[in-house]
Amino acid sequence: MAPPRTHLSLLQDRARTHGSLRALHVAEQGPDSRVWKEVTYSQLLSDVEMAARFWAQEFASKGLQAGSTIGVW
């Protein structure tokens, strides 16, 4: 039986196999119009990992340990 797939494992696989392909567009408001920035799978994975490191450090500084359960309200 294959291990369960998560959204993160799917993103990691896609970044490994199709890293340079567009994953999504992000709207950026310019002075006169909206501009759409292309984000690749590799960039998206890098951003997700950077955010995870940031929040892990924030939670650790508040005394939460790895594996703790938190609620987001």
Helices and strands as residue ranges (DSSP letters): H 7-18, E 22-29, E 34-40, H 41-61
